Amino acid sequence: MSNEERRGMWLAIACYTTWGIFPLYFRLLAPVPAIDILANRVIWSLVFLLGLLTFRQDWAWLQPALRSRRVMLLYSAAGILLAVNWYTYIWGVNAGYVIETSLGYFINPLVSVLLGVLFLRERLRSGQWAALALATAGVLFLTVSYGQLPWIALILAFTFGVYGLLKKHGSLTSPQGLTVEAGVILLPALALLIYRELNGAGGLGVSGWGKTLLLLTTGVVTVVPLMWFATAARRIPLSLLGVLQYVAPTLQFLVGLLVFHEAFSQTKLIGFSIIWVALIFYWVEGMIHRQRGMRIVRMPTSLLSGK
């Protein structure tokens, strides 16, 4: 492993570890309502991004982006999805559903695969279909057992999956794209925050200076891990990035179980286990397929041609 790859690996680990312990951060903000935390997160993320782009003198892209109907529609949709994802996650964490939020990010890779089939006409191998079917069985088991869909997990998985699908077609860098996304939802967030602050229901300065300072740092803790992720994605193989991504939901699950002592019944254990087996099966099948591909590439041309 080269120095560049090693640095990328550690940046990926730092990113996923930060996302994994996010429940600890957002729980510190309770009892500030999730909608206020979301509004602050949008506003202070944009402030941080504007400062970053100014420092880098990276503004040449803005005018062409604003003039492009395609770019604005794509990143506007991405911004709305991101807001829904952030709100659902914050609400789930502070309402005591950390374990279910972790489930959303466990199944997110499989949701992304499904979206690739539906919208990008990607073809799946039989092993990948089996993994998807098994994960679906796990979700259905949880649904039947509890009499309702694990909607928090599904909203998180599908909003982030569609968000990733949109970003795949984007032309802007990570900071640039996130700036447009935050800018699109800035006015609603700002209007909501001002309205709630004027009515004494907001979080800034009301819940104590400790929580106010935490709200002001939401921009930093949002943008910095995303920058780590963007850098890591350019430096390490996608296969390694895919394996490391499970650090985040695993840590979230452990925080919910061991730190917040959320209930984890035998029924939940069975449902989660089915989904975990599906993920392991999907990963192992992918590794075997890649290894076979590498062996074919390394095989001498005379053997490939049958001579």
N, C-alpha and C positions, 0 to 999 in steps of 0.2 A: 504493500500500500504506500503510495507516494505521500509526501507532506501535504499536498493539496487535498488529497482524498481523506487523509487523517484529520485535517482541520475541518473539512466538510462533515465528517462523521461526528465530531465533537459538537459542531454547531447544530446538527440535527438532534443529537441527544439533548443539548441544552434547550432547544426549541420544544421538543416533545415533553421533556421533564417540566418545563414551565407550564405548558398546557395541562399537564397531568395534575399539578398542584394548584391550578386555578381555583378549584372549589374552596381551598383555604382562604384565598384572597377575597373572593366574592362573599364568603360567609362572614368575613370581618366587616363587610359593609351592611349587613343586616342590622336594624330593620328598615334601612332605606329601601323603598319600593323598587322592584326590578325595572320599571319604566323610567325611573329617575336615573338609575345606574346606567341604563342603556343610553339615555340622552347625554349624560356626561361622557360616556365612552365614545360616542360619535363625535362630540364637539372637541374633546381634548385629543382624540386621535388625529383629527384634522389639523388642529393647532400644531401638534408635534410634526406631522407630515409636511406642513407648509414651512416650518422652520428647517426641516431636513432638506427639502428641495431647494430652499433659498441658500442654505449652506453649500450645497453641491452645485448651485447655479444651474439647476436642471429644470428649465422652464420652456425650452424650445418646442417641446411636444404639445404644450397646452393649447395653443391657438388652433393647430390642425385637428386636435381631438375635439375641441368645442364645435368646430365646423363640420365634423363628420357625424351624420345622423346615425350611422351604424355603430360607431364607437359609443356615442352617448346613450343609445338605446340599450346596447349590450351591458355597459357598466352601470346604467341606472337599474336595470333588472338585477344585476349582481348586487348592487347596494341594498336593494329592498330585501333580497334573500338573506344577505348578511345580517340585516337588522332583525329579521324574524329569527334567524339562528341564534344571534346573540341574546335576544330577549328570552327565547325559550330556555337557553342554557342558564342564564342568570336566574330566571324564575325557578327552574328545576332545582338548582343548587340550593337556593335560599328557602325553598319549600320542603326540602328534605328528600329530594329524589336524585342524589348524586350517583347512586348505582345505576339508575335508569338512564341518566345522561351518558354514563360510560358505555352503556349498551348501544346508544346511538352511534358512537364513534367506533365501536367494535364492528358494527354491520355496515358502516359507511363505505369501506372499500368494495364490498359486494354490491352495494347500491350503485356505486360508480361503474362497476362492470355491467350491471343491468342497463344503466343509462347509455353506455357505450354501444350495447346491442341495439337498443331502441332508436337512438338518434344518430349514431355514427356508423351504423351497419357493421359493427365489428362482429366477427364470428367467434363463438366460444367452442372450446373442446368439450368432449363429453364429461371430463372430470370437473371442468368449471361449472357446467350445468348442474352436476351432482352437488357441488358445494352450494350453489345458489338455492337448489331445492331443499337442501338440509337446513340452511339458514332460515328459509321461509317456514319450514316445519317448526323450527324453534320459536319463531315469532307467533305462529298460529297456536302453538302449545301454550305460550304465555297468555295469549288473547283468550283462549277457551278457559284456561285455569282461573283467570281473574275476571272474566266476563266483559272485558274491554281491551281495546288495542293499547299496547305500550306507546301511546301517542307522543310522549316526550321524546323517546328514542327515535321514533319514525320521523318526526318533524326535523330533528337534528340531522339524522342521516340523509334525508332527501333534500333538505335545503342546502346542506353543505355539498352534497353530491351534484345537484343542479348548478350550484355556484361554481364548482370545479369545472363542470361541463362548459359553462359560459366563459370562464377564464381561459379555457383551452383555445377558444377562438379569439381571444383578446390580443391586442398588439402592443399594449403598454407594459412597462416594467411593473414589478410588485408595488413599489411606493407610488408610482404614477397612477396605477389602476385604483389602488386603495384611496388615493386622494380624490379621484372622481367619484368613487362609490360613497365616501363619507360626505363629499360636497353635495351629492344628490339628496341625501337624507338630512343634511344640516338644518335647513329651514324648519322642517317639522320638529326636529329634536330641539332646536333653539327655542321655538315658539312654545313647545311643551314645557321646557325647563323654566322659561321666564314666567309662564302662567302659573306653574306649581310653586315657584319661589315667591311670587307675589301673593299667593293664597296661603303661604306658610306650610305648604305640603311637600316642598322640595327637600333635597338632602344637604345642599350646600349651606354650611353655617348653622343648620338646624339640629343635626344629630351629633354635634360636637366637632371640634377642630380636627380630631384624629380621623374621623370618617371623611371630613371635608378634604383633608390632604390625600387620603386614599382615592377619593373620587377624582382629584386633580391628576393623579398618576395613572388613571385608566388608559390614557393615550399612550404612555410609554410602555406599559405592560402589554398593550395590544399590538403595537407596531413593531417593537424590537424582536419578539419571537418570529413574526412574519418575515422580517428581514433575514434572520438567521436561517429560516426555512428556505427562502429564495436562494440564498448563497449556497446552502447545503445541496439543494436540488441540482445546482450547476456543477458540483464538484464530485459527487459520489454517484455510483450506479443506482438506477431506479429500483433495482431489486433490494439493495441494502436500505434505501430510503423506505421502501415498503415494509420491510421487517421492523425497522426502528419506529414506525408510526404507531405500533401497538404499545409502545411505552406510555403514551398519553392516556388512553382509556384504561390501561392496567393500573396506573397510579391513581386515576380518578376512582376506579372501583375500590382499590385498597383504602383510599381516604374515606370513602363513604362507609365502608365496612368496619374499618379499624379505628378511625378517628371520630366519625360522626355516629358510629354504632347504629347504622340503619338496618332495619329488619331484612334478613335474607333467608327466606323460607326454603324448605326442601323443593317446593314447586319452582321457585325462582332458580334454584341451583340446577334443576333439570333443564329448564328452558335455556338458561345461559350456557350450560354445558353443551347442548345441541349446537348452539351458534358457535361456541369456541371450537368444537370439533370440525364444523364446516370451514372455519377460518384456517385451521391447521391443515385440513385436507386440501384447501385451495392453495395454500402456500407450498405445501410439499409437492402437489401436482405441478405447480409452476416451476419449482426448482428442477424436478425431473425432466420437464419439457425443455428447459434451458440447457441442461447438461447434455441432453441428446442432441440438441442443435449445435452445441459446441463441438461434440464428437464428430458430427457430420462435416462441419467446417474444417476441422483439423485432418479429416481423412484425405489421403492422397487422391489426386484427380484420377489416376489410373483405376483406383478401386471404385470411385463414384461412377466411372464410365463402363465398368465391368471388364476392363482390359487387364 
